[in-house]
């Protein structure tokens, strides 16, 4: 005997009551026992009637509780993990969005910033906007888990966030804004972890194709005078971050 049909509103209410705030169109089609077009029309009707559901990506829907109806969508951090899992894509929240988890952002960013393996166009869901930035070696980037109202989200560590901010200033409000955020992140940054995070980036990340891959710091002596005091001061600052350096001098650079 065929079970009695249920309506889209009833289906959504049951999901919300079970604590589930996202679903895909195929779930609705099977639950309502209707065609794909009928399922889409039913969900669109609910959306028009009271912003009960929203669709940040094709075939992916979120249930919008009353406290977020004015936004017309859930907060990005509450459904990005589910969306990325449904698409089977590695990700992490980064740049200004990551900085806010560490108390280093003065205000909530205008768009939620997510790193992926490949570029993807920005998406808007109601008044919620999120942008995607391509990142090579994304699975090597160190991340931390943060709890949200709907589960957990992956966020770059303070060290990885600092590296990304330095490498993507255009996405972070420019160099001056990046400098301000880095100064606020500084107390949470571990020098060894920073070196390890930098290993996932350097020239290979920001220059395509790499013009040069190097971890050298080239110093040019302008005046013919002893360089010892300068080198000692540089070592005091850089050694904790970059470990013990190697020096190479040419005959032209030596004081005469």
FILOKOL-810767 format. One line per 5 residues: number of its first residue (from 1); their letters; for each residue x, y, z of C-alpha. Coordinates in Angstrom, 3 decimals. Example, Ala and Ser with C-alpha at 12.3 -4.5 7.8 and 13.67 -1.06 7.14 Angstrom:
BEGIN
1) AS) 12.300 -4.500 7.800  13.670 -1.060 7.140
This chain:
BEGIN
1) XXXXX) 0.000 0.000 0.000  1.426 3.341 -1.009  2.065 5.711 1.940  0.108 8.940 2.162  1.847 11.851 0.431
6) XXXXX) 3.377 14.610 2.528  3.590 18.278 1.647  6.820 20.215 1.243  6.143 22.348 4.345  5.635 19.225 6.454
11) XXXXX) 8.839 17.715 5.125  10.810 20.869 5.962  9.301 21.035 9.454  10.297 17.425 10.106  13.886 18.092 9.049
16) XXXXX) 14.109 21.153 11.302  12.604 19.263 14.228  15.318 16.631 13.798  18.001 19.341 13.918  18.835 19.155 10.223
21) XXXXX) 19.078 22.478 8.432  20.209 21.494 4.963  19.154 19.027 2.265  19.533 18.377 -1.451  16.826 18.421 -4.089
26) XXXXX) 16.974 14.638 -4.525  16.012 14.216 -0.844  12.894 16.296 -1.403  11.985 14.451 -4.583  12.120 11.075 -2.837
31) XXXXX) 10.352 12.282 0.313  7.474 13.855 -1.615  7.440 11.161 -4.303  7.238 13.726 -7.074  9.165 14.644 -10.214
36) XXXXX) 12.290 16.827 -10.031  10.372 19.773 -11.513  7.507 19.396 -9.026  9.965 19.270 -6.120  11.726 22.407 -7.363
41) XXXXX) 8.434 24.291 -7.734  7.322 23.279 -4.237  10.578 24.521 -2.689  10.492 27.761 -4.675  6.948 28.369 -3.503
46) XXXXX) 8.011 27.974 0.129  10.881 30.369 -0.437  8.587 33.018 -1.924  6.000 32.646 0.847  8.232 33.334 3.818
51) XXXXX) 11.904 32.622 3.191  11.568 29.253 4.925  14.161 27.745 2.600  16.990 29.209 0.553  19.311 27.770 -2.069
56) XXXXX) 22.949 28.964 -1.913  23.984 26.472 -4.611  22.174 24.552 -7.306  20.384 21.548 -5.856  21.436 22.436 -2.283
61) XXXXX) 18.974 23.993 0.164  19.114 25.364 3.703  16.262 25.787 6.148  16.141 29.360 7.433  14.981 29.597 11.072
66) XXXXX) 13.097 32.703 12.262  16.203 34.420 13.693  17.790 34.494 10.219  14.720 35.303 8.121  15.843 38.936 7.799
71) XXXXX) 19.056 37.680 6.146  17.163 35.326 3.866  19.707 32.569 4.546  21.720 30.844 7.242  25.086 32.326 8.135
76) XXXXX) 27.717 30.960 5.766  29.692 29.236 8.530  26.628 27.165 9.356  26.243 25.491 5.972  29.594 25.785 4.146
81) XXXXX) 30.890 22.524 5.720  27.789 20.639 4.561  27.941 22.195 1.082  31.615 21.293 0.672  30.967 17.755 1.926
86) XXXXX) 28.105 17.375 -0.553  30.385 18.590 -3.370  33.295 16.479 -2.040  35.688 19.442 -2.027  38.429 20.174 0.514
91) XXXXX) 38.079 23.671 1.957  38.847 25.961 4.834  37.675 29.388 5.967  40.523 31.854 5.610  41.742 35.450 5.387
96) XXXXX) 39.416 37.935 7.144  36.871 35.227 7.945  39.558 33.194 9.716  40.931 36.251 11.499  37.594 36.889 13.187
101) XXXXX) 37.753 33.483 14.904  40.967 34.630 16.579  39.638 38.038 17.569  41.754 39.831 14.980  38.987 41.301 12.821
106) XXXXX) 37.466 44.603 13.905  34.109 43.726 12.370  32.437 40.853 10.574  33.716 40.734 6.963  31.219 41.705 4.270
111) XXXXX) 31.700 38.309 2.650  32.665 34.925 4.039  35.960 33.820 2.480  36.573 30.169 1.658  39.637 28.575 0.091
116) XXXXX) 39.181 25.807 -2.492  41.467 23.952 -4.872  40.051 25.840 -7.860  38.487 29.226 -8.446  34.736 29.528 -8.249
121) XXXXX) 32.444 32.499 -8.684  31.185 34.299 -5.546  27.756 33.269 -4.320  24.950 35.240 -2.702  22.187 33.706 -0.610
126) XXXXX) 19.756 36.356 0.526  21.959 38.992 2.154  24.737 36.494 2.869  27.695 36.612 0.497  30.683 34.316 0.302
131) XXXXX) 33.726 34.267 -1.950  35.988 31.420 -3.034  39.749 31.739 -3.493  41.939 29.140 -5.177  44.726 27.646 -3.045
136) XXXXX) 47.280 25.069 -4.130  48.342 22.388 -1.643  45.106 23.089 0.212  45.119 19.766 2.040  48.531 20.575 3.526
141) XXXXX) 47.368 23.859 5.048  47.061 23.533 8.849  43.522 24.113 10.102  41.563 24.140 13.350  37.974 23.099 14.018
146) XXXXX) 35.550 25.630 15.442  32.037 24.911 16.682  29.093 26.691 15.080  25.376 26.552 15.782  25.083 23.776 13.161
151) XXXXX) 28.265 21.748 13.701  31.962 22.342 13.021  33.868 24.379 10.452  37.505 24.185 9.354  39.466 27.411 9.791
156) XXXXX) 43.112 28.095 8.956  45.383 28.276 11.996  46.700 31.693 13.079  49.969 30.900 11.318  48.318 29.787 8.059
161) XXXXX) 45.992 32.795 8.251  49.003 35.112 8.505  50.635 33.490 5.476  47.453 33.811 3.409  46.891 37.427 4.448
166) XXXXX) 50.418 38.310 3.352  49.913 36.500 0.049  46.406 37.763 -0.767  46.293 41.418 0.360  43.829 42.289 -2.413
171) XXXXX) 41.265 40.009 -0.780  41.932 41.442 2.671  41.512 45.178 2.247  45.050 46.035 1.175  48.466 45.996 2.798
176) XXXXX) 47.645 48.494 5.550  44.663 46.479 6.707  46.689 43.265 6.526  49.414 44.833 8.677  46.836 45.766 11.314
181) XXXXX) 45.384 42.254 11.436  48.822 40.631 11.554  49.764 42.791 14.531  46.659 41.547 16.337  47.388 37.922 15.397
186) XXXXX) 51.041 38.132 16.475  50.545 36.934 20.062  48.840 33.756 18.838  51.492 32.857 16.265  54.058 30.161 17.000
191) XXXXX) 57.321 30.659 15.095  57.854 26.978 14.295  54.237 26.548 13.157  54.600 29.685 11.040  57.602 28.198 9.244
196) XXXXX) 55.667 24.995 8.573  52.655 26.936 7.278  54.904 28.993 5.017  56.161 25.783 3.439  52.734 25.337 1.817
201) XXXXX) 52.971 28.700 0.099  56.065 30.768 -0.693  56.669 31.466 -4.387  54.878 28.305 -5.528  51.561 29.662 -4.268
206) XXXXX) 51.624 33.278 -5.332  53.528 33.265 -8.644  52.171 31.131 -11.447  54.322 29.733 -12.940  56.992 30.138 -10.266
211) XXXXX) 59.581 32.602 -11.449  61.906 31.405 -8.750  61.598 29.249 -5.672  63.888 30.350 -2.881  63.965 30.741 0.851
216) XXXXX) 67.117 32.890 0.705  67.263 36.440 1.956  69.669 38.433 -0.214  71.458 41.303 1.522  73.591 43.854 -0.309
221) XXXXX) 76.176 45.865 1.597  76.216 49.449 0.347  79.105 50.897 2.362  82.524 49.274 2.754  82.449 48.771 6.517
226) XXXXX) 82.242 45.878 8.994  78.918 44.078 8.630  79.039 42.177 11.911  76.715 44.414 13.986  74.092 44.434 11.228
231) XXXXX) 74.215 40.649 10.818  73.965 40.126 14.581  70.862 42.328 14.755  69.265 40.515 11.817  69.985 37.123 13.342
236) XXXXX) 68.428 38.159 16.642  65.179 39.011 14.867  65.065 36.354 12.133  66.559 33.226 13.696  63.504 32.421 15.877
241) XXXXX) 61.312 32.582 12.749  63.477 31.227 9.942  65.886 29.028 11.920  69.661 29.143 11.582  70.681 30.936 8.339
246) XXXXX) 73.493 30.279 5.890  75.587 33.171 4.638  77.268 33.590 1.263  79.561 36.490 0.471  81.171 37.453 -2.806
251) XXXXX) 84.587 39.105 -3.019  82.947 42.334 -4.209  80.794 42.554 -1.091  83.649 42.183 1.415  85.022 45.343 3.079
256) X) 88.438 46.312 1.744
